Amino acid sequence: MKFIYRFSQGLRLRQIDMMDDEVAGSSRTLSSMARHIRHVCIRAIKRHRINNGHRLGGDREFVVIDESCLRHQRKYARGRFGNAWKRKKWVFGMMGIKDKRRRLVLKLVEKRSRRHLVPLIRQHVKLGSAIISDEWRAYKNVLTNMGYRHYTVNHSRWFVDPQSGSHTQHIERAWMTIKGHVRRLRGNRTEKLLEEHLMVLEWSSWLGSRHPDGPLGRLFKDIQKIFPV
């Protein structure tokens, strides 16, 4: 129960701290608990995608898009990269913003090319929605022709576009939180583990934060579906 509470609240899950607090007696047990809870969240967000479409935008919700590199960092520049990290891995982020609500879609992509990014936008952003981005060439003169209202910010000149008032600061702040979460849990060591952590972050923004009893209440609900009494 202590572990579930810490996980749901986004608290630090350092194994040495939890063993000191007698949450569990070994790192193997803690790793197993973390894996089981991650898979509960992953199954829940997958069900949500199937049942609800997992799409952003639409009525009064605008979408901010950006890409960021979450390549594994070796400690003191020592050790080997795994096979998944011989090349840079990019995470493509789409954030739906409506009043105080924030919803994330995070996808691991091989490249930041038009061929890799535009199909994801078409899949996860409702046609006609307002999209804000920087002036990355993969988006240029494409999204408007597809039927989106596309606003851009030239970051080499300003943070906020003086004409439209558009900015990407919402998702840029989110990247700091996302990278801190992944690195704190050592979740970018392999491609599979990184994808799992990205799905947990999606679970938090789509399901955990919107539950009446918060992430802890939603986690209990999802555990009960998989392990009914």
N, C-alpha and C positions, 0 to 999 in steps of 0.2 A: 504493500500500500504506500509506503514511503517513496518507493521508486516511481510508482505510477503518478503520485502527486508531483514529484520533482519533474518528471518528464512532461506532464501536461502543462505545468507552469513555466516551462522553458528555463528551469534553473540549471545550475552547473551540475554535470553528471560525471565529474572526475571520479574514477574508480577508487583512488586512494582516499578521497574525502568520504565516499559512501561506505567504504570498509571501516573507516574510523568511526562513522556514525552507526555502524552495525546494521546497515541496510542489507548487506549480504557478506558472506565470509570469504568470497574469492572473486577474482576478476573474471573467471570463466562464467560464474553464475550471473554476474552483472552484464556481461556481453550477451548472454543468452536472453536475459530479460529485455534488454534493449532491442534485440533482434525481433522478439515476439511482439513487443509493443509497436515497433515500426511497421510490422506486417499487418497488425490490426488497422493502423491508420491507412496503410496502402490499400487494403481491401475495401475500406470505407470510401476512399476517394475514387477508386475504380468503379464502385457501385454508383456513386454520385454522377460520374461521367456518363455512364450508360443510361441512367434514369433521367438526367437533366440536361445533358448535352455539353455542360462545362464551357459555356460561351460567355464572353464579355461584351460590354457595350450595350447599345439600345437606349431605352428611355432614360435620359438625364445622366447616363454613366459614360464618361470618356475614358479612353484607354491610352496609357503611356507605354511605349515599347523601347527596349534597349538590350544591349548584349554585354556580357562581362565574362572574363576569363577566370575560372576557378581551378587552375592547375595546381596539383599537389606540390607543396613546398617541403623540400627535404630539410631536416634540422641540421644546422651548421653546414649546409651544402654537402652533406655526406649521405651515403646510402644510395640505393639504386631506385630509379623510377620503375614502376610496374609496366607491363606491356601496354596498358591502357593510356599511359601518360608520356609516350615518346613524342607525341605532338600536342600542341595546345588544344584544350577542350573548351568550347564556348558554351555558355548558358544563355539562352534567349529568354528574356523576361517580358511578360505582358501583364500590366497591372490595371485592373478596372477600378475607377474611382468614382464614387457616388456619395456625396456628403462625407460622413465619417467612415464609410465602408471601404475596405480595401480587399480586392480579390486578386490572387496571383495565379498565373500559369507559367511554369518554368520548364523549359525543354532543353535538353542537352543536344547540341548540334555539332557536326564536324567542322563546318565553316560558316562564316557570316555572309555567305553569298545570297543573291536573290533567289536562287533555286532552293536553298535550304530554309530561308526565312519566310518568304511570301506565302507558301502553302500553309504554314502554321498560323499566319495571320488570318488567312481565309477560313481555316478550320475553327479557330477559337474566338474570332471577333465578328460580331453581327454586322452584316452589310449596312452601310449608311451611318455607322458609328463615327464619332470624332476620335481620331488617333493623333497623338503627339509623339514626335521623335526628334532625334538630332538629324543632321543632313547626311547620314550614311548613304552611300550610293545605291545600296541594295533596295532602298525604299523610293528613291528619287523618281518622280514622274510615273510611279506605278500604282500607288494606293488610290490616288484620286481617280485614275482611269478605271479602277476596279469598282468604284462606287462608294469609297470612304471619304470623309472629310478630313484631310490630312494637313496638320499644322507642324511646322518644323522650327527648330532653334539652331542658329549658327553659333556653336559653342566657342569658336575662335574669336567671336566678337562680343558676345554677351551671354548671360545665364538665362535671361528672360527676354523673349522677343518683344521689342518695343511696340510693334503694331498689333499683334494678336494677344500678347500677354502670355503666350505659351511657354512652358518650361518642363523639364524632365526631372525636377528635383525630388518628386515623390519616389520614383523608382531608384534614383541614385542613392537616396537615404536607405531604401529597402535593401540595396546591394550590400551596404555595410552590415546590416542585421543578418542577411543571408550568409555572407562570407564568415561572419563571426560565429554563427550557429554551426556551419559546416566544419570550420577549422577547430572549434572547441570540441566537437565530437569526433574529430579525426575522420570526417566523412568524405574527404576527397582523395583518399588513397587509391581507390579503384573506381572505374566507371560505374559499375553496378551499385556500389555503396553510395556514390554521389547521387545517382538517380533516385535511390530510396530516400535519401534525406531531402531532395527536392520535392518528392511527393508528400513527405510529412509536412513540409512547409505549406504546400498547397492545401493539405488537410486542415491545417491550422487556420488558414485564411478563409476557406470556403465553409468549413464545418465547425471547427473548434471555437473560433471567435464568435460565431453566430448562435451558438447554443444558449438557451436561457440560463443554464448553470455553468457556462463557460467551457473551456477546453476539458476540464476534469469531468464535467457531466457528460460531454459528448464522448469522451474516451470510455467511460463506463458503459454508455449506450452501445458503442461499437464492439466492446469486449463481450457484452451480453449476446449480441447477434452471432458471434462466432463460437462462444462458449456458453450456450444457454443452460440455466439451472435445471 
